[in-house]
Amino acid sequence: MIIEGNPKELAAMEQFHNGNRQAGLALQEEFAAAFREEYKEKDHCPCRKACRYHGNCKECVAIHRAHQEHVPNCMRPLINKKLKLLSELTEHTLAREIEAPQEIERKEFQTVK
């Protein structure tokens, strides 16, 4: 099962945008039910960062909501995709002004130097 860009959830959003709330909710529940079943025993968290809250979305999101400094790592690709579109307005010149921090990744994602 894919989570990001899931066809069932995309179809649900299309129904919501078309004013078909009930159909959207039904599709959304189908996605949620499939997610619950698929990830009952598996790791669903795409975060690469070494973090004690890995896979514990409820606590992770609560922590980020509480400190309000940045978003959970799993949300970064989604937000960066949206920001990249906005960055086109200035020919991506913002990229010259940004330096990404060094983060410690989980062992399976660390590169050997």
KAMOCOR-V730814 format. One line per field, one symbol per residue. burial: 1 if it has 9 or more other C-alpha atoms within 8 Angstrom, else 0. Layout:
burial->???
This chain:
burial->00000001111111110001001111110110001001100000000011000100000110010000000100010000000100100001000000000000110000000
